[in-house]
Structures are given as structure tokens and as C-alpha cells.
Amino acid sequence: MSGNAEQDPISTAEVQWAGCWLGPASEEFLAREESRKQAETLNRKGLATEDICLGIVHRALPEHPALQEEFVQYFMASVLKLGKRQLGFGLRRLMDTVDLVQSVWEDFLPEIHSVRFETKSSFLALLAFRLRWKVTDRMRYLQRQRRREDLRMESDIPDWESMARADKAPLAALVQREELAQWASVLSSMPDPERKILNLQLEGYSRQEMSTQLGFSLEEVARLVKRAQRRLRAHLKQGHQAEAEDLP
């Protein structure tokens, strides 16, 4: 039996795997003499057929765009699962999993050839780390945007607590009658605890006094004040939008 014939069982396994799981470009590349020699060397080290094929293809990615496309596509399903796991149900309402994965690949592909490929599992672990970093970065961006929006909304309403502390004056002395009617409408639509908290705040009560008056802890008072003011901001925002729509 010739030397080439002795190599056939090993090389055939890699070529068949590449044709089945990667694609025609990888299958053709693994059938080359140089690739077969690499496969024999890696096979003697005890590596799995999957890791042998992926490792050989990975080394050739910079010079072969077709291999890169098949390599990325092979990992896509696994990376999408990792992306969903990183986002969870709640974050998926804010970030699209496919967009997240594509963004990671776009950042990673220019340097993919410089990353050492050892096994599929270690490569997926690296991609999972990239996904976590991308999710963290995106959440920081969203938090900054939310803080900016909160600051903008806060500038649209009076600082009731500061006004009350200044002179303990009732709200009626600070706004015009038509404005009072608007705030009364908003207050009447609020849940009872929030309405009571905001009324006391507008009358000049401190948070400690509100806590004593209503029997709530200071933490609960702070939470209710924040929630009530958020409702006011939302009402103001809707009012501003309605006014803008009425403009000629």
C-alpha cells in the first residue's frame, strides 16, 4: 500500500466533516496536500476531527474570504444562543440578539486571524466574553441616555420639594388657577399612596414628616415621591407633544 493510501482514512475523515458541516470551500481546502499533512499532525496529538478542521481553516482565513464566510456561518447558531443567554428576556426588549451578534462579529473579524484557535469550546468561550463586553457597553450607553432624558424632563417641572422647603407655601400661591386644574387632574388619576405623598410634599411637608404622617418608612416615602414625580413628567411630556401638534 502506498504512502498516500495510508493517509486516506485520516484525510478523508476531515474532508468529509468539512463538506458536511462547513461547506464546499472548506471541503476543497481540506483535500489539499498541505492541509492533509496538517491534519495528520494534529490527529496524532489526539484532537477531535471537528477541532482539526476548524483549526486548519482558521489559519487560512485571511487569504480565503470563502473560508471565512463558512467558518463564521458554522459558529453563528451557537453564538446566537450565547447572545440570547447574555441578554435574557428583559434585555431582549431593548436589544436585538441578531444585531448584537452581528456587531460582535464586525468587531472581531478584522483580528480573528491573530487569535489562536485551539478547540471549538475555547473559541466559543472567547466569543461569549466578547458578547458580555458588548452587552455591558450597550447597557452603559442606554443608562447614560436615560439619565440625560431624566435630567431634561426634570427641567420641565417645578422642583416642588425645594419650593416647599423655601417658605412652606401652598401650591396655590405658586401657580395660576388653570395650572392648578391641570395638576388636580393628574393627581386625581394617581394611586392613593402616591397622591397623598405628593399632596403632602406640595404642602411643604418634609420627608420625615410625611413618614410620620402616613406611617411609611423613609425609604418608602422616597420611592413614592420618585414614582409620583415620574408620572408628572410623563403627563407634562404628553402635554407638550399635544401642544406641538396643535401649532399651525
MARTORKOL-54591 format. One line per 5 residues: number of its first residue (from 1); their letters; for each residue x, y, z of N, C-alpha, C, O, CB. Coordinates in steps of 0.1 Angstrom, whole numbers. Glycine has a CB too. Example, Ala and Ser with C-alpha at 12.3 -4.5 7.8 and 13.67 -1.06 7.14 Angstrom:
1) AS) 132/-57/78/123/-45/78/132/-33/78/142/-33/85/113/-45/90; 128/-22/71/137/-11/71/129/0/79/134/11/80/141/-6/57 $
***
This chain:
1) MSGNA) 8/-12/0/0/0/0/9/12/0/18/13/8/-10/0/12; 6/22/-8/14/34/-10/12/43/2/3/41/10/11/42/-22; 22/53/4/21/63/15/8/71/14/2/73/25/33/72/15; 4/75/2/-8/82/1/-21/74/5/-30/80/11/-10/88/-13; -20/62/2/-32/53/5/-33/52/20/-44/51/25/-30/39/-1 $
6) EQDPI) -21/51/27/-22/50/42/-27/63/48/-33/62/59/-8/47/47; -26/74/41/-31/87/47/-46/88/44/-52/97/51/-24/98/41; -52/81/35/-65/83/30/-76/83/42/-84/92/42/-69/73/20; -75/73/51/-85/72/61/-86/85/70/-97/89/74/-83/60/70; -74/91/73/-73/103/81/-78/115/74/-87/122/78/-59/105/86 $
11) STAEV) -73/117/62/-76/129/54/-91/128/50/-97/138/49/-67/130/42; -96/116/47/-110/115/42/-119/119/53/-130/126/51/-113/101/38; -116/116/66/-125/120/77/-126/135/78/-137/140/80/-120/114/90; -115/142/77/-115/157/78/-123/163/66/-131/172/68/-101/162/79; -120/157/54/-126/163/42/-141/161/42/-149/170/39/-120/156/29 $
16) QWAGC) -146/149/47/-160/146/48/-167/155/58/-178/160/56/-162/131/51; -160/157/70/-166/165/80/-167/180/75/-178/186/77/-157/165/93; -157/185/68/-157/198/63/-168/200/53/-175/210/53/-144/202/57; -170/190/44/-181/191/34/-194/190/40/-204/197/35/-179/179/24; -196/183/51/-209/182/58/-212/194/66/-224/198/66/-209/169/66 $
21) WLGPA) -203/199/74/-206/209/84/-201/224/80/-206/233/86/-199/206/97; -191/225/71/-186/238/68/-191/243/54/-199/253/53/-171/238/68; -187/236/44/-191/239/30/-181/235/20/-171/230/23/-194/254/30; -184/238/7/-176/233/-4/-162/239/-4/-152/233/-7/-183/236/-17; -161/252/0/-148/258/0/-139/252/10/-127/249/8/-149/274/3 $
26) SEEFL) -144/249/22/-136/242/32/-133/228/29/-122/223/31/-144/243/46; -143/221/22/-141/207/18/-129/207/8/-120/198/9/-153/202/12; -129/216/-2/-118/216/-12/-105/219/-5/-95/214/-9/-121/226/-23; -105/229/5/-92/233/11/-87/222/19/-74/219/19/-95/245/20; -95/214/26/-90/203/35/-85/191/26/-78/183/31/-101/198/44 $
31) AREES) -89/191/14/-85/180/5/-71/183/-1/-65/174/-7/-94/178/-7; -65/195/1/-52/198/-4/-41/190/3/-43/187/15/-50/213/-4; -30/188/-3/-19/180/3/-14/187/15/-12/180/25/-8/179/-7; -12/200/15/-7/207/27/-17/206/39/-12/204/50/-5/222/24; -30/207/36/-40/206/47/-40/192/52/-42/190/64/-54/210/41 $
36) RKQAE) -38/182/43/-38/168/48/-26/165/57/-28/158/67/-38/158/36; -15/171/54/-3/169/63/-6/176/77/-2/170/87/9/175/56; -12/188/77/-15/194/89/-25/186/97/-24/184/109/-21/208/87; -35/180/90/-45/171/97/-38/159/103/-42/155/115/-56/167/87; -29/153/97/-22/142/102/-14/145/115/-15/138/125/-12/136/92 $
41) TLNRK) -8/157/115/0/161/126/-9/164/138/-7/159/150/8/174/123; -20/170/136/-30/174/147/-37/161/151/-40/160/163/-40/184/142; -39/152/142/-46/139/146/-37/131/156/-42/125/165/-49/131/134; -24/132/153/-15/124/162/-15/130/176/-11/124/186/-1/124/156; -19/143/177/-20/150/191/-33/146/198/-35/150/209/-18/165/189 $
46) GLATE) -41/139/191/-54/134/198/-65/144/197/-75/143/204/-51/132/212; -64/154/188/-75/163/187/-87/157/179/-85/148/171/-70/176/179; -99/162/182/-111/157/176/-111/162/161/-105/173/158/-124/162/183; -118/155/153/-119/158/139/-124/172/137/-119/180/129/-128/148/131; -134/176/145/-140/189/144/-130/200/147/-129/210/139/-152/190/154 $
51) DICLG) -122/198/157/-112/208/161/-101/209/151/-95/220/148/-107/205/175; -97/198/145/-87/197/135/-91/206/123/-84/214/118/-84/183/130; -103/203/118/-108/210/106/-109/225/109/-105/233/100/-122/205/102; -115/229/120/-117/243/123/-104/250/125/-102/261/121/-126/244/135; -94/243/131/-81/249/133/-74/252/120/-68/262/118/-73/240/142 $
56) IVHRA) -74/242/111/-68/244/98/-74/255/90/-68/263/84/-68/231/89; -88/255/89/-95/265/82/-92/279/88/-90/289/81/-110/263/82; -92/280/101/-89/293/108/-76/299/104/-75/311/102/-90/291/123; -66/291/103/-53/296/99/-53/302/85/-45/311/82/-42/285/99; -62/298/77/-62/302/63/-72/314/60/-74/318/49/-66/291/53 $
61) LPEHP) -79/318/71/-90/328/69/-85/341/62/-93/346/53/-96/332/82; -74/347/65/-70/360/59/-69/360/44/-72/369/37/-57/365/65; -65/348/39/-63/347/24/-75/341/17/-75/341/4/-51/339/21; -85/337/24/-96/330/17/-109/335/22/-114/329/32/-95/314/19; -115/345/16/-128/350/21/-139/340/21/-148/340/30/-133/361/12 $
66) ALQEE) -139/330/12/-150/320/12/-148/311/24/-159/307/30/-148/311/-1; -136/308/29/-134/300/41/-139/308/53/-145/302/62/-119/296/43; -137/321/53/-141/329/64/-157/329/65/-162/328/76/-136/344/63; -163/330/54/-178/330/54/-183/317/60/-193/317/67/-183/333/40; -178/306/55/-182/293/60/-179/291/75/-186/285/83/-176/281/52 $
71) FVQYF) -167/296/79/-163/295/93/-172/303/102/-177/297/112/-148/300/95; -176/315/99/-185/323/107/-199/317/107/-205/317/118/-185/337/101; -203/312/95/-217/306/95/-218/294/104/-228/291/110/-220/303/81; -207/286/105/-207/274/113/-209/278/128/-216/271/135/-193/267/112; -203/289/132/-205/293/146/-217/301/149/-221/304/161/-192/301/150 $
76) MASVL) -224/306/139/-235/315/140/-246/310/150/-250/318/159/-241/319/127; -251/298/148/-262/293/156/-258/293/171/-266/296/179/-266/279/151; -245/288/173/-241/287/187/-239/301/194/-242/303/205/-227/280/188; -234/311/186/-233/324/191/-246/331/193/-247/339/203/-224/333/181; -256/328/185/-269/334/187/-275/329/200/-281/336/208/-279/330/175 $
81) KLGKR) -273/316/203/-278/311/216/-270/317/228/-277/321/238/-275/295/217; -257/320/226/-250/327/236/-255/341/238/-256/346/249/-235/327/233; -259/347/227/-264/361/228/-277/362/235/-279/371/243/-266/366/214; -286/352/233/-299/352/240/-297/350/255/-303/356/263/-308/341/234; -287/341/258/-284/339/272/-278/351/279/-282/354/290/-274/327/273 $
86) QLGFG) -270/358/272/-264/370/277/-274/381/280/-274/388/290/-253/376/268; -284/382/270/-294/393/271/-305/390/281/-309/398/289/-300/395/258; -309/377/281/-321/373/290/-333/380/284/-333/387/274/-318/378/304; -345/376/290/-358/381/284/-359/396/285/-364/402/276/-369/374/292; -356/401/297/-358/416/299/-350/424/289/-355/434/284/-354/419/313 $
91) LRRLM) -337/421/288/-328/430/279/-332/428/264/-329/437/256/-314/426/282; -338/417/261/-341/415/247/-352/425/242/-353/427/230/-346/400/244; -359/431/251/-368/441/247/-361/454/244/-367/463/237/-378/444/259; -349/456/248/-341/468/245/-330/465/234/-326/475/227/-334/473/257; -326/453/233/-315/450/223/-319/438/215/-324/428/220/-302/448/230 $
96) DTVDL) -317/438/202/-320/427/193/-308/417/193/-296/422/191/-323/432/179; -311/405/195/-300/395/196/-292/394/183/-279/393/184/-306/381/199; -298/394/172/-291/393/159/-282/405/157/-271/404/153/-301/392/147; -287/417/160/-279/429/159/-267/428/168/-256/432/165/-287/442/162; -269/423/180/-258/421/190/-247/412/184/-235/416/185/-263/416/203 $
101) VQSVW) -251/401/179/-242/391/174/-234/396/162/-222/395/161/-249/378/170; -241/403/153/-235/409/141/-225/419/145/-214/420/139/-246/414/132; -228/427/155/-219/437/160/-206/431/165/-195/436/163/-226/446/170; -208/420/173/-196/413/178/-187/408/167/-175/409/167/-200/402/187; -193/402/157/-186/396/145/-179/408/138/-167/406/134/-195/389/136 $
106) EDFLP) -185/419/136/-179/430/128/-167/435/135/-157/439/129/-189/441/127; -167/435/149/-156/440/156/-145/429/156/-133/433/157/-160/443/171; -149/417/156/-139/406/158/-132/401/145/-120/397/146/-146/394/164; -139/402/134/-134/396/121/-120/403/117/-111/395/113/-143/398/110; -118/416/118/-105/421/114/-93/416/122/-82/416/117/-105/436/116 $
111) EIHSV) -95/410/134/-84/405/142/-85/390/144/-78/384/152/-84/412/155; -95/383/137/-97/369/140/-85/361/137/-83/351/144/-109/364/132; -78/364/127/-66/356/123/-55/357/134/-46/348/134/-61/361/110; -55/367/142/-45/369/152/-48/361/165/-40/360/174/-42/383/156; -60/356/166/-64/348/177/-60/334/175/-63/328/165/-80/349/180 $
116) RFETK) -54/328/185/-50/314/184/-62/305/186/-70/305/196/-40/311/195; -65/296/176/-76/286/177/-70/273/183/-61/268/177/-82/284/163; -76/268/193/-72/256/199/-84/245/198/-82/235/192/-69/257/214; -95/249/203/-107/240/202/-120/248/200/-119/260/202/-109/231/214; -130/242/195/-143/249/193/-148/255/207/-152/266/207/-153/239/188 $
121) SSFLA) -147/247/217/-152/252/230/-144/264/235/-150/273/241/-151/241/241; -131/264/234/-123/276/238/-126/288/229/-126/300/234/-108/273/238; -129/286/216/-132/297/207/-146/303/211/-148/315/211/-132/292/193; -156/294/214/-169/299/218/-168/306/232/-175/316/234/-178/287/220; -159/302/240/-157/309/253/-152/323/251/-156/333/257/-147/302/262 $
126) LLAFR) -143/325/241/-139/338/237/-150/347/232/-151/359/235/-127/337/227; -158/341/223/-169/348/217/-179/352/228/-185/363/228/-176/340/207; -181/343/238/-191/346/249/-185/358/257/-193/367/261/-192/334/258; -172/359/259/-166/371/266/-169/383/258/-172/394/264/-151/368/268; -167/383/245/-170/394/236/-184/399/237/-187/411/237/-166/391/222 $
131) LRWKV) -193/389/238/-207/392/239/-210/399/252/-217/409/252/-216/380/238; -205/394/263/-207/401/276/-202/415/276/-208/424/281/-200/392/287; -190/417/270/-184/430/270/-193/439/261/-196/451/265/-170/430/264; -199/435/250/-207/443/242/-220/446/249/-225/458/248/-210/435/228; -226/436/256/-239/439/263/-236/449/274/-244/458/276/-244/426/269 $
136) TDRMR) -225/448/281/-222/457/292/-220/471/286/-225/481/292/-209/453/300; -213/472/275/-211/485/269/-224/492/264/-226/504/266/-201/484/257; -233/483/259/-246/488/254/-254/493/265/-261/503/264/-253/478/246; -254/486/276/-262/489/288/-257/502/294/-265/511/299/-262/478/298; -244/505/294/-239/517/299/-244/529/291/-247/539/296/-223/517/300 $
141) YLQRQ) -244/527/278/-249/537/268/-263/540/271/-267/552/272/-247/533/254; -272/530/272/-286/532/275/-288/539/288/-297/548/289/-293/519/275; -280/536/298/-281/542/311/-278/557/310/-284/566/316/-273/535/322; -267/560/303/-264/574/301/-275/582/294/-278/593/297/-250/576/293; -280/576/283/-291/582/276/-303/584/285/-310/595/284/-295/573/264 $
146) RRRED) -306/574/294/-318/576/303/-315/587/313/-325/594/316/-320/562/310; -303/588/318/-300/599/327/-301/612/321/-306/622/327/-286/597/333; -297/613/308/-299/626/301/-313/629/299/-318/641/301/-292/626/287; -322/619/296/-336/622/294/-342/626/307/-351/634/307/-343/609/288; -338/619/318/-344/623/331/-341/637/335/-349/644/340/-338/613/342 $
151) LRMES) -328/641/332/-324/655/335/-332/665/327/-336/675/332/-309/657/333; -335/661/314/-342/670/306/-357/672/310/-362/682/311/-342/665/291; -363/660/314/-376/660/319/-377/668/332/-387/675/335/-382/646/321; -367/666/341/-368/673/354/-368/688/352/-373/696/360/-356/669/363; -361/693/341/-361/707/339/-374/713/335/-376/725/335/-350/711/329 $
156) DIPDW) -384/704/331/-397/708/326/-407/710/337/-418/715/334/-402/699/316; -404/706/349/-414/707/360/-408/715/372/-396/715/374/-419/693/365; -416/721/380/-411/728/392/-405/718/402/-409/706/403/-422/736/399; -395/722/409/-389/715/420/-398/717/432/-395/725/440/-374/719/422; -408/708/433/-418/710/444/-412/710/457/-415/718/466/-429/700/442 $
161) ESMAR) -403/700/459/-397/699/473/-389/711/477/-390/715/488/-389/686/474; -381/716/468/-373/728/471/-382/740/473/-380/748/482/-363/731/459; -393/742/465/-402/753/467/-409/752/481/-411/762/488/-412/753/456; -413/740/485/-420/738/497/-410/741/509/-414/747/519/-425/724/499; -398/736/508/-388/739/519/-385/754/520/-382/759/531/-375/731/516 $
166) ADKAP) -386/761/509/-383/775/509/-392/784/518/-386/792/526/-383/781/495; -405/782/517/-413/790/525/-426/783/530/-435/790/536/-417/802/517; -427/770/529/-438/762/533/-451/767/527/-462/765/533/-439/763/549; -450/774/516/-462/780/510/-470/769/502/-464/760/497/-459/792/500; -483/770/502/-491/760/495/-489/762/480/-485/773/475/-506/761/498 $
171) LAALV) -493/752/472/-491/753/458/-499/764/452/-495/770/442/-494/739/452; -511/767/457/-520/777/452/-513/790/451/-517/798/442/-532/778/460; -503/793/459/-496/806/459/-486/807/448/-480/817/446/-490/809/472; -483/795/442/-471/795/433/-475/793/418/-467/795/410/-463/784/437; -487/789/415/-491/786/401/-505/793/399/-512/796/408/-492/771/398 $
176) QREEL) -508/795/386/-520/801/383/-532/791/384/-530/779/384/-520/807/369; -544/796/383/-555/788/386/-557/777/375/-560/765/379/-568/796/386; -554/780/362/-556/770/352/-546/758/354/-548/747/350/-555/776/338; -534/762/358/-524/752/361/-528/743/372/-526/731/372/-510/758/364; -534/749/383/-539/741/394/-549/730/389/-549/719/394/-546/750/404 $
181) AQWAS) -558/734/379/-567/725/374/-561/713/367/-565/702/368/-577/732/365; -550/716/360/-542/706/353/-536/696/363/-537/684/361/-532/711/344; -530/701/373/-523/693/383/-533/685/391/-531/673/395/-514/701/393; -545/691/394/-556/684/401/-560/672/393/-563/661/399/-568/693/404; -561/673/380/-565/662/371/-555/651/372/-558/639/372/-567/667/357 $
186) VLSSM) -542/655/371/-531/645/372/-532/638/386/-531/625/386/-517/651/370; -533/645/396/-533/640/410/-544/630/412/-543/620/418/-533/651/420; -556/634/406/-568/625/408/-566/612/401/-573/602/405/-580/632/403; -558/611/391/-556/598/384/-545/589/390/-543/578/386/-552/601/370; -538/594/400/-527/587/407/-533/577/417/-543/579/423/-517/596/413 $
191) PDPER) -525/566/419/-528/557/430/-529/565/443/-521/575/445/-519/545/431; -536/560/453/-539/567/465/-526/570/473/-524/582/477/-548/559/474; -516/561/475/-504/564/482/-496/575/475/-491/584/482/-495/552/484; -495/575/462/-487/585/455/-494/598/456/-487/609/457/-485/581/441; -507/599/455/-514/611/456/-513/618/469/-510/630/470/-529/609/453 $
196) KILNL) -514/610/480/-512/615/493/-498/621/495/-496/631/501/-515/604/504; -488/613/491/-474/617/492/-471/630/485/-465/639/491/-464/606/487; -476/631/473/-474/644/465/-481/655/471/-476/667/471/-478/641/451; -493/653/476/-501/664/482/-493/670/494/-492/682/496/-515/659/486; -488/660/502/-481/665/514/-468/672/510/-464/682/516/-478/653/523 $
201) QLEGY) -462/667/500/-449/673/495/-452/688/490/-445/697/493/-443/665/484; -463/689/483/-467/702/477/-471/712/488/-470/724/487/-478/701/467; -476/706/500/-480/715/511/-468/719/520/-469/726/529/-490/708/519; -456/713/517/-444/717/524/-439/707/534/-430/711/541/-447/730/530; -445/695/535/-440/686/544/-427/680/541/-424/678/529/-450/674/546 $
206) SRQEM) -418/678/551/-405/672/548/-408/657/547/-419/652/550/-395/675/560; -398/650/542/-399/635/541/-401/628/554/-408/618/556/-387/629/533; -394/634/564/-396/628/578/-410/630/582/-416/621/589/-386/634/587; -416/642/580/-429/645/584/-439/636/576/-449/632/582/-433/660/582; -436/634/563/-445/625/556/-445/611/561/-455/604/561/-441/626/541 $
211) STQLG) -433/607/565/-431/593/570/-439/592/583/-446/581/585/-416/590/573; -439/602/592/-447/601/604/-462/602/601/-469/595/608/-442/613/613; -465/611/592/-480/613/589/-486/601/584/-498/597/587/-481/625/580; -479/594/574/-485/583/567/-481/569/573/-487/559/569/-482/583/553; -472/569/582/-467/556/587/-458/548/578/-458/536/579/-479/548/591 $
216) FSLEE) -452/555/568/-443/548/559/-428/550/563/-425/560/570/-445/554/544; -420/541/559/-406/543/562/-400/554/552/-407/557/542/-398/530/560; -389/560/556/-383/570/548/-379/565/534/-381/572/524/-370/575/554; -375/552/533/-372/546/520/-385/545/511/-384/548/499/-366/532/522; -396/541/518/-409/540/510/-414/554/506/-419/555/495/-419/533/519 $
221) VARLV) -412/564/514/-416/578/511/-407/582/499/-413/588/489/-413/587/523; -394/580/499/-386/584/488/-390/577/475/-390/583/464/-371/581/491; -393/564/476/-397/557/464/-410/562/458/-412/563/446/-399/542/467; -420/565/467/-433/570/463/-432/584/456/-438/587/446/-443/570/474; -423/593/462/-421/606/457/-415/605/443/-419/612/434/-412/614/466 $
226) KRAQR) -405/596/441/-399/595/428/-409/590/418/-409/594/407/-387/585/429; -417/580/422/-427/574/413/-438/585/409/-441/586/397/-434/562/419; -442/593/419/-452/603/416/-447/614/407/-454/618/397/-457/609/429; -434/618/409/-428/628/400/-426/622/386/-427/630/376/-415/633/406; -423/609/385/-422/603/372/-435/604/364/-435/606/352/-417/589/373 $
231) RLRAH) -446/602/371/-459/603/365/-462/617/360/-468/620/349/-471/599/374; -458/627/368/-460/641/364/-452/644/352/-456/651/343/-455/650/376; -439/639/351/-431/642/340/-437/636/327/-437/642/317/-417/636/342; -443/624/328/-449/617/317/-461/626/312/-463/627/300/-453/603/320; -469/631/322/-480/639/318/-476/652/311/-482/656/301/-488/642/331 $
236) LKQGH) -465/658/316/-460/670/310/-455/668/296/-458/675/287/-449/676/318; -448/657/294/-443/653/281/-455/651/271/-454/656/260/-435/640/282; -465/644/275/-477/643/267/-483/656/263/-488/658/252/-487/633/273; -484/665/274/-490/678/271/-482/686/262/-488/693/253/-491/685/284; -468/686/263/-460/693/253/-462/688/239/-462/696/230/-446/692/257 $
241) QAEAE) -463/675/238/-465/669/224/-478/673/218/-479/676/207/-464/654/225; -488/673/227/-502/677/222/-502/692/217/-507/695/207/-512/675/233; -495/700/225/-494/715/222/-487/716/208/-490/725/200/-487/723/232; -476/708/206/-468/710/194/-477/705/182/-476/711/171/-456/701/195; -485/695/184/-494/691/173/-504/701/169/-509/701/158/-500/677/177 $
246) DLP) -508/709/179/-519/719/177/-513/732/170/-521/740/165/-525/723/189; -500/733/170/-494/745/164/-496/745/149/-496/734/143/-479/746/167; -499/757/142/-501/757/128/-488/754/120/-488/754/108/-506/771/124 $
***
